[in-house]
Amino acid sequence: MEMLRTLASLFFCVYFVHSSPLESSIGARMEITENEVKTVTFNFTETDRPVKIIVRSSDTFIFSVIEGSRHNITNGESGNFTAYIRGEFLGRAEVHVFVNKLFKGTQLSNAIQGASDNESWYITENPVDVVVKRAESPLSTVFTSIVIVLVCLANIAMGCKTDLKEVKRTLKRPVAPITGLVSQFTLMPLISLGVGYFLGLDAALWFGFFAMGSSPGGAASNIYCYLLDGDVSLSVTMTFISTLASLALIPAWIYSVGINVIYKDIEISIPFVNIITSLVGLIIPVGIGILIQIKKPNWARFIEKLVRPITVLFIILVFTIGVYANLYVFELLTPLTLLAGALIPYCGFAFGALVAFITKHDRQRILTIAIETGIQNTGISIVMLQLSLPTPDSDIGMVAPIVCSIFTPIPMVIAITAYEIKKRCFKKKEVATGEKLKGLDGGEKSEKLGVEGLSYQPVSEKGSDSETETCKKHEKKGI
């Protein structure tokens, strides 16, 4: 009888008011939005001794217990008690229940803040997993919709400027495209995975950086290659190939690594059908662009000109409406998040160049492969995260591509500025040298040399005009 009483001494059965609990590997699960208040009710069986109970949040930044955090249960009492929790910020945390008596299913815990140091406190098993979601915002929905439209337009423009003959010609010497493809879909996912691991990022944020690192094919890379005198044909070919390859390789990385490494301790449903559907929806415009190029070349030339305006518009959109609609992003801009946003593209540039150098490519192709490796498709990663992941992971993960898009252009702008200055300096030197040579052509220099009337004309393969006329005069005189 005593054994039965001990086994039934304090067994907590959790249920929720106004919510639908879902089974989880770590216990029950409830959802709540920011600033929303919900109740959590605990049932307990008859106890054989008085018990003090404290209900706490594992992370008060995510949610807080605003009422019902302390309860006293007398000897022989049974029933329930309620705690009120309020969502503070999007994320995941747990409701922990501490008791001052050792019962079956409890573990010794360190002294908790506000409790007596003279008592030993024990934490109960199976904490409640609380997911705090961001309140729905019409402006956020509008932002996501505009991003989808701009990404589709950018992909149509990319298809219009993708010359299939040029792609075929480039693929006839496939070493460079294969090197680039390996760099894009092997180096970048591993770099983003390693950065998230070593910086100890939250799972959702880590997944966002990983999704960004697995999404190559940014249209801006073609512009940068053009401005830096890279191999534009190779750049366009790599962008085209990576866009098509992403249909299979992005889900493969997410399925193999996203679930088994990043989310190994958290049960989350990643709808792969949605991921593939969103990728197909973003790749179809590329085919439309190629079809326009074949059937309506004049239309294609006009649409090509839209690439730069769309890129500029996208950047403006992200830093205006995007920022205003997603002000929560600033709460997540910790030093580690900013460091990760800089490390991932910069390591991509460096390792992409290194791989191209090892495989013995020339300067133009090393530059192109480095740019194509480091620059990711921000639009695709944002759309994929928003349409494919449940909240709050989709909202937290979206911070990653935004942060990367802030840091990625910095070295490109510096390189383009330095390159333009260098070109202009060389032009000035060439002009100065030309003026010196011009001074030698019958000017003051020739007078100082004491050679009057001597002038130099450009000499063709058959001789200059002056030399030809002189020879004719000599022939007439019989010289």
LOMIRO-33692 format. One record per residue (C-alpha): x, y, z; chain; residue in three letters. Coordinates in Angstrom, 1 decimal. Each point is the difference from the previous one (the first is absolute). Layout:
# residues N
       u       v       w  kette  rest
       X       Y       Z      A   ALA
...
END
This chain:
# residues 479
       u       v       w  kette  rest
     0.0     0.0     0.0      A   MET
     2.8     2.3     0.9      A   GLU
     1.7    -0.7    -3.4      A   MET
    -3.2     0.9    -1.8      A   LEU
    -0.3     3.2     1.8      A   ARG
     3.6     0.9    -0.8      A   THR
    -0.5    -0.8    -3.7      A   LEU
    -3.0     2.3    -0.1      A   ALA
     1.6     2.7     2.2      A   SER
     0.2     2.8    -2.6      A   LEU
    -0.9    -0.8    -3.5      A   PHE
    -0.5     3.1    -2.3      A   PHE
    -2.3    -0.3    -2.9      A   CYS
     0.1     3.2    -2.2      A   VAL
    -2.8     1.4    -2.0      A   TYR
    -0.6     3.4    -1.7      A   PHE
    -2.9     2.4     0.0      A   VAL
    -0.9     1.5    -3.4      A   HIS
     2.7    -1.8    -1.9      A   SER
     0.6    -3.3    -1.8      A   SER
     2.9    -1.9     1.6      A   PRO
     2.2    -2.0    -2.3      A   LEU
     2.2    -2.9     0.9      A   GLU
     3.7     0.7     0.1      A   SER
     3.1    -2.0     0.8      A   SER
     0.6     2.2     3.0      A   ILE
    -3.6     0.2     1.2      A   GLY
    -3.1     1.9    -0.8      A   ALA
     0.1     3.0    -2.2      A   ARG
    -2.1     3.2    -0.1      A   MET
     0.0     3.0    -2.3      A   GLU
    -0.4     3.7     0.9      A   ILE
     0.5     3.3    -1.8      A   THR
     1.9     3.0     1.3      A   GLU
    -1.8     1.9     2.8      A   ASN
    -2.7    -2.7     0.2      A   GLU
    -0.8    -1.5     3.4      A   VAL
    -0.9    -3.6     0.4      A   LYS
    -0.6    -2.4     3.0      A   THR
     1.8    -3.2     0.7      A   VAL
    -1.8    -2.3     2.5      A   THR
     1.7    -2.8     1.9      A   PHE
    -1.8    -2.9     1.6      A   ASN
     1.5    -1.8     2.9      A   PHE
    -0.9    -3.1     2.0      A   THR
    -0.3    -0.3     3.8      A   GLU
     3.3     0.5     1.8      A   THR
     1.2    -1.4     3.2      A   ASP
     1.8     3.2     1.1      A   ARG
    -0.2     3.8    -0.5      A   PRO
     1.7     1.2    -3.2      A   VAL
     1.1     3.4    -1.3      A   LYS
    -0.2     0.6    -3.7      A   ILE
     1.7     2.6    -2.2      A   ILE
    -0.8     0.5    -3.7      A   VAL
     2.7     1.6    -2.1      A   ARG
     0.8     0.9    -3.6      A   SER
     3.2    -1.4    -1.3      A   SER
     0.5     3.3    -1.9      A   ASP
    -1.8     3.1     1.1      A   THR
     1.0     1.8    -3.2      A   PHE
    -2.3    -2.4    -1.9      A   ILE
    -2.9    -0.2     2.5      A   PHE
    -0.6     0.8     3.7      A   SER
    -2.2    -1.4     2.7      A   VAL
    -2.0     3.0     1.1      A   ILE
    -2.3    -1.7     2.6      A   GLU
    -0.2    -3.3     1.8      A   GLY
     3.7    -0.6     0.3      A   SER
    -0.2    -1.3     3.6      A   ARG
    -2.3    -2.5     1.6      A   HIS
    -0.2    -2.0     3.2      A   ASN
    -1.6    -3.4     0.2      A   ILE
    -1.0    -1.4     3.4      A   THR
     0.2    -3.6     1.1      A   ASN
    -2.6    -2.2    -1.6      A   GLY
    -1.2     2.7    -2.4      A   GLU
    -0.7    -0.7    -3.7      A   SER
    -1.3     2.2    -2.8      A   GLY
     1.7     2.5    -2.3      A   ASN
     1.6     3.4    -0.2      A   PHE
     0.5     2.5    -2.8      A   THR
     2.8     2.3    -1.2      A   ALA
    -0.5     2.9    -2.4      A   TYR
     2.7     0.5    -2.6      A   ILE
     0.5     2.9    -2.5      A   ARG
     1.8    -0.2    -3.3      A   GLY
     2.8     2.6    -0.1      A   GLU
     2.1    -0.7    -3.2      A   PHE
    -0.1    -2.6    -2.7      A   LEU
     1.9    -3.2     0.8      A   GLY
    -0.1    -3.2     2.0      A   ARG
     0.3    -0.5     3.7      A   ALA
    -1.4    -2.4     2.7      A   GLU
    -2.2     0.2     3.0      A   VAL
     1.9    -1.6     2.9      A   HIS
    -1.6    -1.2     3.2      A   VAL
     2.1    -0.2     3.2      A   PHE
    -0.9    -1.7     3.2      A   VAL
     1.7    -0.1     3.4      A   ASN
    -0.6    -3.7     0.6      A   LYS
     1.6    -3.0    -1.8      A   LEU
    -2.6    -2.1    -1.8      A   PHE
     0.1    -2.5    -2.8      A   LYS
     0.8     1.8    -3.2      A   GLY
     1.8     2.9     1.5      A   THR
     3.7     1.0    -0.2      A   GLN
     2.1     2.1     2.3      A   LEU
     0.3     3.5    -1.3      A   SER
     2.3     2.9     1.0      A   ASN
    -1.4     2.6     2.3      A   ALA
    -2.5     2.1    -1.9      A   ILE
    -0.2     3.8     0.3      A   GLN
    -2.4     1.1     2.6      A   GLY
    -0.1    -3.3     1.8      A   ALA
     1.3    -0.8     3.4      A   SER
     3.7    -1.0     0.0      A   ASP
    -0.8    -2.3     2.9      A   ASN
    -2.2    -2.3    -2.1      A   GLU
     0.8    -2.4    -2.8      A   SER
    -2.0     0.5    -3.1      A   TRP
    -0.8    -2.7    -2.6      A   TYR
    -1.2     0.5    -3.6      A   ILE
    -2.7    -2.2    -1.4      A   THR
     0.2    -2.0    -3.2      A   GLU
    -1.5     0.9    -3.4      A   ASN
     0.0     3.8     0.0      A   PRO
    -2.5     1.8    -2.2      A   VAL
     1.4     1.2    -3.3      A   ASP
    -1.3     3.5    -0.7      A   VAL
     0.2     1.5    -3.5      A   VAL
    -0.5     3.8    -0.2      A   VAL
    -1.0     1.2    -3.5      A   LYS
     0.1     3.4    -1.4      A   ARG
    -3.4     1.7    -0.4      A   ALA
    -1.2     0.1    -3.6      A   GLU
     0.8     3.2    -1.7      A   SER
    -1.7     1.1    -3.3      A   PRO
     3.1     2.0    -0.9      A   LEU
     2.2    -3.1     0.5      A   SER
    -2.3    -2.0    -2.4      A   THR
     0.3     2.8    -2.6      A   VAL
     3.8     0.0     0.4      A   PHE
     0.2    -3.8    -0.6      A   THR
    -2.3     0.3    -3.0      A   SER
     2.0     2.8    -1.6      A   ILE
     3.2    -2.0     0.6      A   VAL
    -1.5    -3.0    -1.8      A   ILE
    -1.0     2.2    -3.0      A   VAL
     3.5     1.6    -0.2      A   LEU
     1.7    -3.3     0.2      A   VAL
    -2.1    -1.4    -2.8      A   CYS
     0.7     3.1    -2.1      A   LEU
     3.7    -0.3     0.7      A   ALA
    -0.1    -3.6    -1.1      A   ASN
    -1.9     0.8    -3.2      A   ILE
     2.7     2.7    -0.7      A   ALA
     2.7    -2.6     0.7      A   MET
    -1.6    -2.4    -2.5      A   GLY
    -0.1     2.8    -2.6      A   CYS
     3.7     0.7     0.3      A   LYS
     1.0    -3.7     0.1      A   THR
     1.3    -0.7    -3.4      A   ASP
    -0.3    -3.8    -0.4      A   LEU
     2.6    -0.1    -2.8      A   LYS
     2.4     1.8     2.3      A   GLU
    -0.9    -2.5     2.8      A   VAL
     0.7    -2.9    -2.3      A   LYS
     3.3     1.5    -1.1      A   ARG
     1.0     0.4     3.6      A   THR
    -1.0    -3.5     0.9      A   LEU
     2.2    -1.5    -2.7      A   LYS
     2.8     0.8     2.4      A   ARG
    -1.8    -1.0     3.2      A   PRO
     2.9     0.2     2.5      A   VAL
    -0.9     3.6     1.0      A   ALA
    -3.8    -0.6     0.3      A   PRO
     0.6    -3.2     2.0      A   ILE
     2.4     1.7     2.3      A   THR
    -2.5     2.8     0.6      A   GLY
    -2.9    -2.4     0.6      A   LEU
     2.1    -2.0     2.5      A   VAL
     0.9     3.3     1.8      A   SER
    -3.6     1.2     0.0      A   GLN
    -1.7    -3.2     1.2      A   PHE
     2.8    -1.5     2.2      A   THR
     2.1     2.8     1.4      A   LEU
    -2.8     2.5     0.8      A   MET
    -2.3    -2.4     1.8      A   PRO
     2.9    -1.4     2.0      A   LEU
     1.3     3.5     0.8      A   ILE
    -3.5     1.2     1.2      A   SER
    -0.4    -3.2     2.0      A   LEU
     3.4     0.4     1.7      A   GLY
    -0.5     3.7     0.7      A   VAL
    -3.3    -0.7     1.7      A   GLY
     1.4    -2.9     2.0      A   TYR
     3.2     1.8     1.3      A   PHE
    -1.9     3.2     0.8      A   LEU
    -2.7    -2.0     1.9      A   GLY
    -2.9     1.6    -1.8      A   LEU
    -3.7    -0.7     0.8      A   ASP
    -1.4    -2.9    -2.1      A   ALA
    -2.3     2.2    -2.0      A   ALA
     2.6     2.7    -0.7      A   LEU
     2.6    -2.7    -0.8      A   TRP
    -2.5    -1.6    -2.4      A   PHE
    -0.5     3.5    -1.7      A   GLY
     3.7     0.4    -0.6      A   PHE
     0.2    -3.6    -1.3      A   PHE
    -2.9     0.6    -2.4      A   ALA
     1.7     3.2    -1.2      A   MET
     3.3    -1.9    -0.5      A   GLY
    -1.8    -2.7    -2.0      A   SER
    -1.7     2.5    -2.4      A   SER
     2.6     1.2    -2.6      A   PRO
    -0.8     1.7    -3.2      A   GLY
    -0.4     3.7     0.9      A   GLY
    -0.6     2.1    -3.1      A   ALA
     2.2     2.7     1.4      A   ALA
     3.1    -2.2    -0.5      A   SER
    -0.3     0.5    -3.8      A   ASN
     0.1     3.8     0.5      A   ILE
     3.0    -0.2     2.3      A   TYR
     1.9    -2.2    -2.5      A   CYS
    -0.7     2.4    -2.8      A   TYR
     1.2     3.0     2.0      A   LEU
     3.2    -1.8     1.1      A   LEU
     0.7    -1.4    -3.5      A   ASP
    -0.6    -3.6     1.0      A   GLY
    -1.2    -2.7    -2.3      A   ASP
    -3.6     1.0    -0.5      A   VAL
    -0.8    -3.0    -2.1      A   SER
     1.1    -2.3     2.8      A   LEU
    -1.8     2.1     2.5      A   SER
    -3.3    -0.3    -1.9      A   VAL
     0.5    -3.7    -0.6      A   THR
     0.7    -0.7     3.7      A   MET
    -3.0     2.1     1.1      A   THR
    -2.2    -1.9    -2.5      A   PHE
     1.3    -3.5     1.1      A   ILE
    -0.2     0.8     3.7      A   SER
    -3.6     1.2    -0.3      A   THR
    -1.0    -3.3    -1.7      A   LEU
     2.1    -2.1     2.4      A   ALA
    -1.6     1.7     3.1      A   SER
    -3.2    -1.9    -0.8      A   LEU
     1.6    -3.2     1.1      A   ALA
     3.0     1.0     2.2      A   LEU
    -1.7     2.5     2.3      A   ILE
    -2.6    -2.6     1.2      A   PRO
     2.8    -2.6     0.2      A   ALA
     2.1     2.2     2.4      A   TRP
    -3.0     1.0     2.1      A   ILE
    -1.3    -3.6     0.3      A   TYR
     3.4    -1.5     0.8      A   SER
     1.6     2.7     2.2      A   VAL
    -2.8     2.3     1.0      A   GLY
    -2.0    -2.7     1.7      A   ILE
     2.8    -2.2     1.3      A   ASN
     2.5     2.7     1.1      A   VAL
    -1.7     3.3     0.6      A   ILE
    -3.3    -1.2     1.3      A   TYR
     1.1    -3.2     1.5      A   LYS
    -1.1     1.1     3.5      A   ASP
    -3.2     1.7    -1.1      A   ILE
    -3.0    -1.6    -1.6      A   GLU
    -1.1     2.1    -2.9      A   ILE
    -1.9    -0.8    -3.2      A   SER
     1.7     1.2    -3.1      A   ILE
    -2.4    -0.3    -2.9      A   PRO
     2.3    -1.1    -2.9      A   PHE
    -2.9     0.1    -2.4      A   VAL
    -0.3     3.7     0.7      A   ASN
     3.7     0.5    -0.5      A   ILE
     0.1    -1.8    -3.3      A   ILE
    -3.2     1.8    -1.1      A   THR
     1.5     3.4     0.9      A   SER
     3.2    -0.8    -1.9      A   LEU
    -1.9    -1.2    -3.1      A   VAL
    -2.1     3.1     0.2      A   GLY
     3.2     2.2     0.0      A   LEU
     1.8    -2.0    -2.7      A   ILE
    -2.9     0.0    -2.5      A   ILE
     0.6     3.7    -0.7      A   PRO
     3.5    -0.8    -1.2      A   VAL
    -1.5    -2.3    -2.7      A   GLY
    -2.5     2.8    -0.9      A   ILE
     2.9     2.4    -0.5      A   GLY
     1.9    -2.5    -2.2      A   ILE
    -3.2    -0.5    -2.1      A   LEU
    -0.4     3.7    -0.4      A   ILE
     3.6     0.3    -1.1      A   GLN
    -0.5    -2.7    -2.7      A   ILE
    -3.4     1.2    -1.2      A   LYS
     0.2     3.8     0.6      A   LYS
     3.6     1.2     0.1      A   PRO
    -1.0     3.6     0.0      A   ASN
    -2.1    -0.6     3.2      A   TRP
     2.9    -1.8     1.5      A   ALA
     2.4     2.9    -0.6      A   ARG
    -2.4     2.3     1.7      A   PHE
    -0.6    -2.3     3.0      A   ILE
     3.8    -0.5     0.4      A   GLU
     0.2     3.7     0.8      A   LYS
    -2.3    -0.5     3.0      A   LEU
     2.6    -2.1     1.9      A   VAL
     1.8     2.9     1.6      A   ARG
    -3.2     2.0     0.8      A   PRO
    -1.5    -3.1     1.6      A   ILE
     3.2    -0.7     2.0      A   THR
     0.0     3.6     1.2      A   VAL
    -3.7    -0.1     0.8      A   LEU
     0.4    -3.2     1.9      A   PHE
     2.7     1.5     2.2      A   ILE
    -2.0     3.2     0.6      A   ILE
    -3.1    -2.2     0.9      A   LEU
     2.0    -2.1     2.5      A   VAL
     1.4     3.1     1.8      A   PHE
    -3.3     1.9     0.0      A   THR
    -3.2    -1.9     0.0      A   ILE
     1.8    -3.2     1.0      A   GLY
     1.6     1.6     3.0      A   VAL
    -3.2     1.8     1.1      A   TYR
    -2.1    -3.1    -0.4      A   ALA
     2.6    -2.1     1.9      A   ASN
     1.3     2.2     2.7      A   LEU
     0.4    -3.1     2.2      A   TYR
     3.1    -0.7    -2.1      A   VAL
     2.0     2.6     2.0      A   PHE
    -0.7    -1.9     3.2      A   GLU
     1.9    -2.9    -1.6      A   LEU
     2.9     2.0    -1.3      A   LEU
     2.5    -1.2     2.6      A   THR
     3.7     0.2    -0.5      A   PRO
     0.1    -3.7    -0.8      A   LEU
    -2.8     0.4    -2.6      A   THR
     1.8     2.8    -1.7      A   LEU
     3.3    -2.0     0.1      A   LEU
    -1.7    -2.9    -1.7      A   ALA
    -1.6     2.2    -2.6      A   GLY
     3.5     1.3    -0.9      A   ALA
     1.9    -3.3     0.2      A   LEU
    -2.2    -2.1    -2.3      A   ILE
     0.3     2.1    -3.2      A   PRO
     3.6     1.1     0.7      A   TYR
     1.1    -3.6     0.6      A   CYS
    -1.8    -0.9    -3.2      A   GLY
     2.0     2.6    -2.0      A   PHE
     3.3    -1.2     1.5      A   ALA
    -0.6    -3.8    -0.3      A   PHE
    -1.6     0.4    -3.4      A   GLY
     3.2     1.8    -1.3      A   ALA
     2.2    -2.6     1.7      A   LEU
    -1.8    -2.9    -1.6      A   VAL
     0.2     1.7    -3.4      A   ALA
     3.7     0.8     0.5      A   PHE
     0.8    -3.7     1.0      A   ILE
    -1.8    -1.2    -3.2      A   THR
     2.2     2.3    -2.0      A   LYS
    -2.4     2.5    -1.5      A   HIS
     1.0     3.4    -1.3      A   ASP
    -0.5     3.3     1.8      A   ARG
    -3.4     0.7    -1.7      A   GLN
    -1.4    -3.4     0.9      A   ARG
     1.4     0.1     3.6      A   ILE
    -1.7     3.3     0.5      A   LEU
    -3.3    -1.2    -1.5      A   THR
    -0.1    -3.3     2.0      A   ILE
     0.8     1.9     3.2      A   ALA
    -2.9     2.5    -0.6      A   ILE
    -2.4    -2.7    -1.0      A   GLU
     0.8    -2.0     3.1      A   THR
    -0.2     2.8     2.5      A   GLY
    -3.2     1.7    -1.3      A   ILE
    -3.2    -1.9     0.9      A   GLN
    -3.6     0.4    -1.2      A   ASN
    -1.5     2.0     2.8      A   THR
    -3.4     0.1    -1.6      A   GLY
    -0.4    -3.8    -0.4      A   ILE
     1.2    -0.6     3.6      A   SER
    -2.5     2.6     1.4      A   ILE
    -2.9    -1.4    -2.0      A   VAL
     0.9    -3.6     0.9      A   MET
     0.3     0.7     3.7      A   LEU
    -3.3     2.0     0.1      A   GLN
    -2.0    -2.6    -2.0      A   LEU
     1.5    -3.2     1.3      A   SER
     0.8     0.3     3.7      A   LEU
    -2.5     0.3     2.9      A   PRO
     0.0     3.0     2.2      A   THR
     2.0     1.2     1.9      A   PRO
     2.9    -1.7    -1.9      A   ASP
    -0.9     1.6    -3.3      A   SER
     0.1     3.5     1.6      A   ASP
     3.2    -0.6     1.9      A   ILE
     1.7    -1.7    -2.9      A   GLY
    -0.8     2.9    -2.3      A   MET
     2.4     2.1     1.9      A   VAL
     2.9    -1.9    -1.5      A   ALA
    -0.4     0.9    -3.7      A   PRO
    -0.7     3.6     1.0      A   ILE
     3.3     0.2     2.0      A   VAL
     2.0    -1.7    -2.7      A   CYS
    -1.5     2.4    -2.6      A   SER
     1.3     2.9     2.1      A   ILE
     3.6    -1.3     0.1      A   PHE
     0.4    -1.6    -3.4      A   THR
     0.2     3.1    -2.2      A   PRO
     2.7     1.7     2.2      A   ILE
     3.1    -1.8    -1.5      A   PRO
    -1.6     0.2    -3.5      A   MET
    -0.4     3.8     0.2      A   VAL
     3.5     0.4     1.4      A   ILE
     1.4    -2.2    -2.8      A   ALA
    -1.9     1.8    -2.7      A   ILE
     1.1     3.4     1.3      A   THR
     3.6    -1.0     0.2      A   ALA
    -0.1    -1.5    -3.5      A   TYR
    -1.6     3.1    -1.5      A   GLU
     2.7     2.2     1.7      A   ILE
     2.7    -2.3    -1.3      A   LYS
    -1.4     0.1    -3.6      A   LYS
    -0.2     3.8     0.1      A   ARG
     3.6     0.3     1.3      A   CYS
     1.3    -2.2    -2.7      A   PHE
    -1.9     2.1    -2.6      A   LYS
     1.6     3.2     1.3      A   LYS
     3.4    -1.6    -0.2      A   LYS
    -0.7    -1.1    -3.6      A   GLU
    -1.2     3.5    -0.9      A   VAL
     3.1     1.6     1.6      A   ALA
     2.3    -2.4    -1.8      A   THR
    -1.8     0.7    -3.3      A   GLY
     0.4     3.8     0.6      A   GLU
     3.7    -0.5     0.5      A   LYS
     0.3    -1.9    -3.2      A   LEU
    -2.0     2.6    -1.8      A   LYS
     2.4     2.6     1.3      A   GLY
     2.8    -1.8    -1.9      A   LEU
    -1.9     0.2    -3.3      A   ASP
     1.5     3.2    -1.5      A   GLY
    -0.7     2.1     3.1      A   GLY
     2.3     1.7     2.4      A   GLU
     1.8    -3.3     0.6      A   LYS
     0.9    -0.4    -3.6      A   SER
     1.3     3.6    -0.2      A   GLU
     2.2    -0.6     3.0      A   LYS
     1.4    -3.1    -1.7      A   LEU
     0.9     2.2    -3.0      A   GLY
    -2.0    -2.0    -2.5      A   VAL
    -2.2     2.5    -1.9      A   GLU
    -3.1    -1.1    -1.9      A   GLY
     0.3    -3.6     1.2      A   LEU
    -3.3    -1.6     0.8      A   SER
    -1.2    -3.5     0.8      A   TYR
    -3.1    -1.5    -1.5      A   GLN
    -1.7    -3.2     1.0      A   PRO
     1.6    -2.8    -2.0      A   VAL
    -2.2    -2.6    -1.6      A   SER
     1.2    -3.4    -1.3      A   GLU
     0.8     1.6    -3.4      A   LYS
     1.6     3.1     1.5      A   GLY
    -1.3     3.4     0.8      A   SER
    -1.4     2.5    -2.5      A   ASP
     3.0     2.3     0.3      A   SER
     2.4    -2.9    -0.7      A   GLU
    -1.9    -1.1    -3.0      A   THR
     0.0     3.5    -1.5      A   GLU
     3.7     0.4     0.6      A   THR
     0.7    -3.4    -1.7      A   CYS
    -2.0     1.1    -3.1      A   LYS
     1.9     3.3    -0.3      A   LYS
     3.3    -1.9     0.2      A   HIS
    -1.1    -2.4    -2.7      A   GLU
    -0.9     2.9    -2.3      A   LYS
     3.5     1.5     0.6      A   LYS
     1.5    -3.3    -0.7      A   GLY
     1.5    -0.4     3.4      A   ILE
END
